[in-house]
Amino acid sequence: MGIPSDDVVLVQLPKDPSDPTVVTVNCPDKPGLGCDLCRTILEFGLSITRADFSTDGRWCYIVFWLVPNVSESAKVDWESLKNRLFSMCPSCLVPFYYFNYEQGGNGNSAHPSVYLLKLCCLDRKGLLHDVTKILSELEFTIQRVKVMTTPDGRVVDLFFITDGMELLHTKKRRDDTCEHLIAVLGNYCISCELQLARPEYESPKGLPSLSPVVAEELFTYESTDQEASSKELKSDLRALKKATVTVDNLLSPAHTLLQIQCVDQKGLFYDILRTSKDCDFQIAYGRFSSSVKGYRNLDLFIRQADGKKIVDSKHQNALCSRLKEEMLQPIRLLIINRGPDTELLVANPVELSGKGRPRVFYDVTLALKMLGICIFSAEIGRHSTSDRQWEVYRFLLDDNREFPLASTKARNQIVDRVRRILMGW
């Protein structure tokens, strides 16, 4: 027997709906636990308004103040979130040092099974986002997707999904999913099939090669000054695109203090903890303060993996540069010509564990639906550069009168709206 879930994860709902919900996690520690918890919170469409956390390397105590994202309309299933967070926490009966980087929260290193959802529908504006929203509400994660529009006005959607509830192996969960999709989509749904995907689909798929010019433009990090002059950023965004990271080795005898200030944005805390996980530095104590005039302040007391302070100046500079890059450009966007067609590319770094950023597909399809832009085809895959792997989303867009895709102005408007939805601005 382990610790009861009520003692590990506590959810305190507010009396006033406008106040945040307070979620407390109190459990044995493991490498990357904070990052994993933040990723799950993002999956549920929630923003972290504040956070406090501390650990001695064996036991951790984390408090999150959570609110739904502005773009979210669905009711949050707090009980389901509690169960998901609990499933990620190590059991108190297993010594903390048995947990390694690749293990899940329950110590099971096996990857979740991938299932293939095949939908055939009559096409309409916003259909792809509506299906994505349903899958998100049912706690499915989209690993890969292939969307094709046929000449007769039909759409064939292939979603490769994993189940956060881990129940798709049951016939009831599969039947309930198809019945729910058919009921919500109504007469637009022609057929719905859900089955276990073939073994070759268990691993993320590589994309067809991007041209060297496109790859360089999409994946090359631009400094703050360079990006501030980018034509795709509006003036109000240019003022926000800056971050500071200060290193202090005098305040604490045992830890290096990182003081971070960055514009408030969706997933900021996740991006910082993702970087700490991938760079393998340990956080002993941290405070993620409330937003002040659109900016966030974060204090982190950290150590290297060997337990020592970070005193080498080259190491400090490299860490500061990496944090700034991950905060300022966690997501890359680009619109290009693909033959006679127009393609929107969206890319985000993949964690060393192989996990991608949550809800990117959801947010992009939402932004395009809000703009009234139809998606002719869509695809998710992986692309490797010299130093990391990226998750890349490719959308072939349909031209319309309001947004003539040959127009630079229209393209910049699309990039601006998609970026704002992705970043929560």
Residue pairs with C-beta under 8 A, 6 or more apart in sequence:
1 93
2 91
2 92
2 93
3 27
3 91
3 92
5 82
5 83
5 86
7 26
8 25
8 26
8 27
8 86
8 89
9 23
9 24
9 25
9 82
9 85
9 86
9 89
10 23
10 24
10 26
11 21
11 22
11 23
11 78
11 79
11 81
11 82
12 21
12 22
12 23
12 24
13 21
13 78
14 20
14 21
14 22
20 49
20 50
20 65
20 66
20 67
21 65
21 66
21 67
21 76
21 78
22 63
22 64
22 65
22 66
23 41
23 63
23 64
23 66
23 81
23 82
23 85
24 61
24 62
24 63
24 64
25 37
25 60
25 61
25 62
25 63
25 64
25 85
25 89
26 59
26 60
26 61
26 62
27 33
27 59
27 60
27 89
27 90
27 92
28 58
28 59
28 60
28 89
28 90
28 91
28 92
28 94
28 96
29 55
29 56
29 57
29 58
29 59
29 60
29 90
29 96
30 90
30 96
30 99
30 103
30 105
31 99
31 100
31 101
31 277
31 280
32 101
32 273
32 277
32 353
33 60
33 88
33 89
33 90
33 105
34 53
34 60
34 62
34 273
34 276
34 277
34 283
35 270
35 273
35 274
35 276
35 277
35 351
36 88
36 105
37 62
37 64
37 85
37 88
38 48
38 267
38 269
38 270
38 273
38 274
39 270
39 274
39 355
39 358
40 81
40 84
40 85
40 88
41 48
41 64
41 66
41 81
41 85
41 270
42 266
42 267
42 270
42 357
42 358
42 359
43 136
43 139
43 141
43 164
43 358
43 359
44 76
44 77
44 80
44 81
44 84
45 68
45 69
45 72
45 74
45 76
45 136
45 359
46 66
46 67
46 68
46 69
46 76
46 81
47 66
47 67
47 68
47 69
47 266
47 424
48 64
48 65
48 66
48 269
48 288
49 65
49 66
49 67
49 290
49 291
50 64
50 65
50 288
50 289
50 290
51 62
51 63
51 64
51 65
51 269
51 286
51 287
51 288
52 62
52 63
52 286
52 287
52 288
53 60
53 61
53 62
53 63
53 283
53 285
53 286
54 60
54 61
54 284
54 285
54 286
55 61
55 283
55 284
55 285
56 284
57 96
57 282
57 284
58 96
59 96
68 76
69 266
69 424
70 424
71 363
71 366
71 421
71 424
74 133
74 136
74 137
80 139
80 165
84 139
84 164
87 104
87 105
87 106
88 104
88 105
88 106
89 105
90 96
90 99
90 105
90 106
90 107
91 106
91 107
94 107
98 107
99 107
101 352
101 353
102 109
102 353
103 109
104 110
111 202
112 162
112 163
112 166
113 162
113 163
113 168
113 169
113 196
113 197
113 202
114 143
114 160
114 161
114 162
114 196
114 197
114 201
114 202
115 160
115 161
115 162
115 163
115 168
115 174
115 194
115 195
115 196
115 197
116 158
116 159
116 160
116 161
116 193
116 194
116 195
116 196
116 197
116 198
116 201
117 135
117 157
117 158
117 159
117 160
117 161
117 177
117 192
117 193
117 194
118 156
118 157
118 158
118 159
118 191
118 192
118 193
118 194
119 131
119 155
119 156
119 157
119 159
119 181
119 189
119 191
119 192
120 154
120 155
120 156
120 157
120 189
120 190
120 191
120 192
121 127
121 131
121 154
121 155
121 157
121 185
121 188
121 189
121 190
122 153
122 154
122 155
122 187
122 188
122 190
123 149
123 153
123 154
123 155
123 374
124 188
125 369
125 372
125 374
126 369
127 155
127 185
127 188
128 147
128 155
128 157
128 365
128 369
128 375
128 378
129 362
129 365
129 366
129 368
129 369
130 184
130 185
130 369
131 157
131 159
131 181
131 185
132 142
132 361
132 362
132 365
133 362
133 366
134 180
134 181
134 184
135 142
135 159
135 161
136 359
136 362
138 177
138 180
139 163
139 164
139 165
140 159
140 161
140 162
140 163
140 164
140 177
141 161
141 162
141 163
141 164
141 358
142 159
142 160
142 161
142 361
142 380
143 160
143 161
143 162
143 204
143 380
144 159
144 160
144 201
144 204
144 205
144 380
144 381
145 157
145 158
145 159
145 160
145 361
145 378
145 379
145 380
146 157
146 158
146 377
146 378
146 379
147 155
147 156
147 157
147 158
147 375
147 377
147 378
147 379
148 155
148 156
148 377
149 155
149 376
149 377
150 156
154 190
160 197
160 201
161 168
163 173
165 173
167 173
168 174
168 177
168 194
169 196
174 194
174 195
177 194
178 192
178 193
178 194
181 189
181 192
182 189
182 192
204 354
204 356
204 381
204 382
204 391
205 380
205 381
205 382
206 381
206 382
206 383
206 384
207 379
207 381
207 382
207 383
207 392
207 394
210 218
210 345
210 383
210 392
214 334
214 336
214 345
215 383
215 385
217 334
218 332
218 334
218 345
218 347
218 392
219 332
219 347
219 383
219 385
219 390
221 325
221 329
222 230
222 329
224 241
224 242
224 243
224 324
224 328
227 233
227 241
227 328
227 329
228 238
228 241
228 242
231 408
231 412
232 333
232 412
232 415
232 416
233 241
233 416
234 416
237 416
237 419
237 425
240 263
240 294
240 425
241 263
241 328
242 263
242 328
243 260
243 261
243 262
243 263
243 323
243 324
243 327
243 328
244 259
244 260
244 261
244 262
245 258
245 259
245 260
245 319
245 320
245 323
245 324
246 258
246 259
246 260
247 256
247 257
247 258
247 310
247 316
247 319
247 320
248 256
248 257
248 258
248 259
249 256
249 257
249 309
249 310
249 311
251 257
252 301
254 284
254 303
254 309
255 284
255 285
255 301
255 302
255 303
255 309
256 301
256 302
256 303
256 309
256 310
256 311
257 299
257 300
257 301
257 302
258 298
258 299
258 300
258 301
258 302
258 319
258 323
259 297
259 298
259 299
260 272
260 296
260 297
260 298
260 299
260 300
260 323
260 327
261 295
261 296
261 297
261 298
262 268
262 295
262 296
262 298
262 327
262 328
263 294
263 295
263 296
264 291
264 294
264 295
264 296
264 424
265 330
265 423
265 424
265 425
266 422
266 423
266 424
267 330
267 357
267 423
267 424
268 296
268 327
269 288
269 298
270 357
271 326
271 327
271 330
272 298
272 300
272 323
272 326
272 327
273 283
274 326
274 349
274 351
275 322
275 323
275 326
276 282
276 283
276 300
276 302
277 351
277 352
277 353
278 351
278 352
279 319
279 322
280 304
280 305
281 302
281 303
281 304
281 305
281 310
281 319
282 302
282 303
282 304
282 305
282 307
283 300
283 301
283 302
284 301
284 302
284 303
285 300
285 301
286 298
286 299
286 300
286 301
287 298
287 299
288 296
288 298
289 296
289 297
289 298
289 299
302 310
303 309
303 310
304 310
310 316
310 319
326 349
330 348
330 349
330 357
331 346
331 347
331 348
331 357
331 360
331 419
331 422
331 423
332 345
332 346
332 347
332 348
333 344
333 345
333 346
333 347
333 415
333 418
333 419
334 344
334 345
334 415
335 342
335 343
335 344
335 345
335 405
335 411
335 414
335 415
336 342
336 343
336 345
337 343
338 396
341 376
341 396
341 397
342 396
342 397
342 399
342 405
342 406
342 411
343 394
343 395
343 396
343 397
344 364
344 368
344 393
344 394
344 395
344 397
344 414
344 415
344 418
345 392
345 393
345 394
345 395
346 360
346 364
346 392
346 393
346 395
346 418
346 422
347 383
347 390
347 391
347 392
347 393
348 356
348 357
348 360
348 390
348 391
349 357
349 388
349 389
349 390
349 391
350 356
350 382
350 388
350 389
350 390
350 391
356 391
357 391
360 391
360 393
360 422
361 378
361 380
361 393
363 418
363 421
363 422
364 393
364 395
364 418
364 421
364 422
365 375
365 378
366 421
367 417
367 418
367 420
367 421
367 422
368 374
368 375
368 395
368 397
368 414
368 418
370 417
370 421
371 402
371 403
371 413
371 414
371 417
372 400
372 402
372 403
373 397
373 398
373 400
373 403
373 414
374 397
374 398
374 400
375 395
375 396
375 397
375 398
376 396
376 397
376 398
377 395
377 396
378 393
378 394
378 395
378 396
379 393
379 394
380 391
380 392
380 393
380 394
381 391
381 392
381 394
382 389
382 390
382 391
382 392
383 389
383 390
383 392
384 390
397 405
397 414
399 405
399 406
403 410
403 413
403 414
404 410
405 411
419 425
